[in-house]
Amino acid sequence: MQFFTLYGFSPSGNCNKVQFVADYLKLDYKWVETDSIAGETRNENFLNKVNPAGQVPAVVFADGKKLAQSNAIVLYLAAESDLIPADDFERAQMLSWMFWEQYSHEPYLAVRRAKLKFKGKSEQDLDPSLLENGYAALELMERHLSGRNWLVGDEMSLADICLVAYSRFADEGGFDMSKFPGVCNWIDRVMTRLGR
């Protein structure tokens, strides 16, 4: 894997995913802190040279190629690594969890956290469905993780890394994690495996 520059915002779970994968695989990269809340992804330089969508994470490779969207980036970085199951069905299951994370998990856990922690909103300001849908996501994970160590198969995969990114911050979004001991144990297991 060639050297790349990773533009990311440290508090962002989506950016953390890419950093976790790059560090786990011992890839050669440079981190450039890019504060999306302060508007650093919206200046002309970033839009023209890094990501015209004005989002992080984004990577720029030594040959000039660019890639955005956290799950696309980690899939590319982890190609042919042990983070992607060799079995075709388990690989499809991993992708299923990754798609679910972006559609049914991150929009609730991450959005509530961002509004409460970074935008100074109160509970009364928030759409109640964020809490309801976030709890539904955590409950589904709790059931699935019963009797298993990882989301897919017998080893950690990209599914675990993508789901742990915001699950570990769920309490900052107002979610009572004491209700989810299986998820909490899994978070500890993933973070330990990642060396964090």
C-alpha positions as CSV (number, residue, x, y, z in Angstrom):
1,M,0.0,0.0,0.0
2,Q,1.4,3.4,-1.0
3,F,1.8,6.3,1.4
4,F,-1.3,8.4,1.8
5,T,-2.5,11.5,3.6
6,L,-5.6,11.1,5.8
7,Y,-7.7,14.1,6.4
8,G,-9.8,13.6,9.5
9,F,-11.4,15.2,12.6
10,S,-10.3,13.3,15.7
11,P,-13.7,13.3,17.5
12,S,-15.4,11.7,14.5
13,G,-16.1,8.0,14.6
14,N,-16.1,7.9,10.8
15,C,-12.6,9.3,10.8
16,N,-11.6,7.0,13.6
17,K,-12.5,3.9,11.6
18,V,-10.0,4.8,8.9
19,Q,-7.3,5.6,11.5
20,F,-8.0,2.3,13.3
21,V,-7.7,0.2,10.1
22,A,-4.5,2.0,9.0
23,D,-2.9,1.6,12.4
24,Y,-3.9,-2.0,12.7
25,L,-2.5,-2.8,9.3
26,K,0.6,-0.7,10.0
27,L,0.1,1.4,6.9
28,D,2.3,4.4,6.1
29,Y,0.2,7.6,6.3
30,K,0.1,11.2,7.5
31,W,-2.8,12.4,9.6
32,V,-4.0,16.0,8.9
33,E,-6.4,17.2,11.6
34,T,-9.3,18.9,9.7
35,D,-12.0,20.5,11.9
36,S,-15.2,20.0,10.1
37,I,-17.2,21.8,12.8
38,A,-15.0,24.9,12.3
39,G,-15.6,24.8,8.6
40,E,-12.1,23.5,7.5
41,T,-13.7,21.1,5.0
42,R,-15.6,23.9,3.3
43,N,-12.7,26.1,2.2
44,E,-11.7,26.3,-1.4
45,N,-8.4,24.5,-1.0
46,F,-10.0,21.5,0.7
47,L,-12.9,21.3,-1.8
48,N,-10.5,21.5,-4.8
49,K,-7.6,19.4,-3.6
50,V,-9.1,16.9,-1.2
51,N,-12.9,16.2,-1.4
52,P,-15.4,18.3,-3.4
53,A,-18.1,17.0,-1.1
54,G,-16.5,18.9,1.8
55,Q,-16.4,15.9,4.2
56,V,-13.9,14.0,6.2
57,P,-12.5,11.4,6.2
58,A,-10.8,11.7,2.9
59,V,-7.5,10.3,1.7
60,V,-5.1,11.4,-0.9
61,F,-2.6,8.9,-2.1
62,A,1.0,9.6,-3.2
63,D,0.0,9.1,-6.8
64,G,-2.7,11.8,-6.5
65,K,-5.7,9.4,-6.4
66,K,-8.4,10.5,-3.8
67,L,-11.0,8.5,-1.9
68,A,-13.7,9.6,0.4
69,Q,-16.5,7.9,2.5
70,S,-15.2,6.0,5.5
71,N,-16.5,2.5,4.6
72,A,-15.2,2.8,1.1
73,I,-11.8,3.9,2.4
74,V,-11.5,1.0,4.9
75,L,-12.5,-1.6,2.3
76,Y,-9.8,-0.3,0.0
77,L,-7.1,-0.2,2.7
78,A,-8.0,-3.6,4.1
79,A,-8.1,-5.4,0.8
80,E,-6.4,-8.9,1.1
81,S,-6.0,-8.4,4.9
82,D,-7.4,-10.5,7.7
83,L,-10.0,-7.8,8.4
84,I,-12.0,-9.1,5.4
85,P,-13.3,-12.7,5.7
86,A,-12.0,-15.1,3.1
87,D,-15.4,-16.9,3.0
88,D,-17.7,-15.3,0.5
89,F,-20.8,-15.5,2.7
90,E,-19.0,-14.1,5.8
91,R,-17.7,-11.3,3.6
92,A,-21.2,-10.5,2.5
93,Q,-22.3,-10.5,6.1
94,M,-19.6,-8.1,6.9
95,L,-20.7,-5.8,4.2
96,S,-24.3,-6.1,5.4
97,W,-23.3,-4.8,8.8
98,M,-21.3,-2.0,7.3
99,F,-24.2,-0.9,5.2
100,W,-26.5,-1.2,8.2
101,E,-24.1,0.9,10.3
102,Q,-24.3,3.9,7.9
103,Y,-28.1,3.6,7.5
104,S,-29.5,2.4,10.9
105,H,-26.8,3.1,13.5
106,E,-24.6,6.1,12.8
107,P,-27.6,8.4,11.9
108,Y,-28.9,8.1,15.4
109,L,-26.0,7.5,17.7
110,A,-23.6,9.8,16.0
111,V,-26.2,12.6,15.3
112,R,-27.4,12.6,19.0
113,R,-23.8,12.8,20.2
114,A,-22.9,15.6,17.8
115,K,-25.9,17.7,18.8
116,L,-25.4,17.2,22.5
117,K,-21.6,17.3,22.7
118,F,-20.5,19.6,19.9
119,K,-23.6,21.8,19.1
120,G,-24.7,22.5,22.6
121,K,-28.2,21.3,22.2
122,S,-30.3,20.1,25.1
123,E,-32.4,16.9,25.2
124,Q,-35.5,19.0,24.7
125,D,-34.1,20.3,21.4
126,L,-33.7,16.8,19.9
127,D,-36.0,14.7,17.8
128,P,-37.2,11.9,20.1
129,S,-36.9,9.4,17.3
130,L,-33.1,9.7,17.4
131,L,-33.2,8.1,20.9
132,E,-35.7,5.5,20.0
133,N,-34.0,4.4,16.8
134,G,-30.5,4.5,18.5
135,Y,-31.8,2.2,21.3
136,A,-33.3,-0.1,18.6
137,A,-29.9,-0.3,17.0
138,L,-28.1,-1.1,20.2
139,E,-30.7,-3.7,21.2
140,L,-30.2,-5.4,17.8
141,M,-26.5,-5.5,18.4
142,E,-27.0,-6.8,22.0
143,R,-29.1,-9.7,20.7
144,H,-26.7,-10.5,17.9
145,L,-23.6,-10.5,20.1
146,S,-25.2,-12.9,22.6
147,G,-22.9,-15.9,22.7
148,R,-20.4,-14.5,20.1
149,N,-17.2,-12.5,20.3
150,W,-17.4,-10.7,16.9
151,L,-20.2,-9.6,14.6
152,V,-19.2,-12.0,11.8
153,G,-17.4,-15.3,12.1
154,D,-14.6,-16.1,14.6
155,E,-12.4,-13.1,14.1
156,M,-12.6,-9.3,14.1
157,S,-13.5,-7.8,10.8
158,L,-14.2,-4.4,9.3
159,A,-17.8,-4.8,10.5
160,D,-16.5,-4.7,14.1
161,I,-14.3,-1.7,13.5
162,C,-17.1,0.2,11.6
163,L,-19.6,-0.4,14.4
164,V,-17.3,0.2,17.3
165,A,-16.5,3.7,16.0
166,Y,-19.7,5.3,17.3
167,S,-20.9,2.6,19.7
168,R,-18.1,3.4,22.1
169,F,-19.3,7.0,22.3
170,A,-23.0,6.1,22.7
171,D,-23.1,7.4,26.3
172,E,-22.1,10.8,25.0
173,G,-25.3,10.7,22.9
174,G,-27.4,10.1,26.0
175,F,-27.7,6.3,25.7
176,D,-27.7,4.3,28.9
177,M,-25.1,1.6,28.1
178,S,-25.7,-0.3,31.3
179,K,-28.6,-1.8,29.4
180,F,-26.2,-3.4,26.9
181,P,-23.5,-5.5,28.7
182,G,-22.8,-7.6,25.6
183,V,-22.2,-4.5,23.5
184,C,-20.0,-3.0,26.2
185,N,-17.9,-6.2,26.4
186,W,-17.6,-6.3,22.6
187,I,-16.5,-2.7,22.6
188,D,-13.7,-3.6,25.1
189,R,-12.8,-6.6,23.0
190,V,-12.5,-4.7,19.7
191,M,-10.6,-1.8,21.3
192,T,-8.2,-4.2,22.9
193,R,-7.6,-6.0,19.7
194,L,-6.9,-2.6,18.0
195,G,-4.4,-1.8,20.7
196,R,-6.4,1.2,22.0
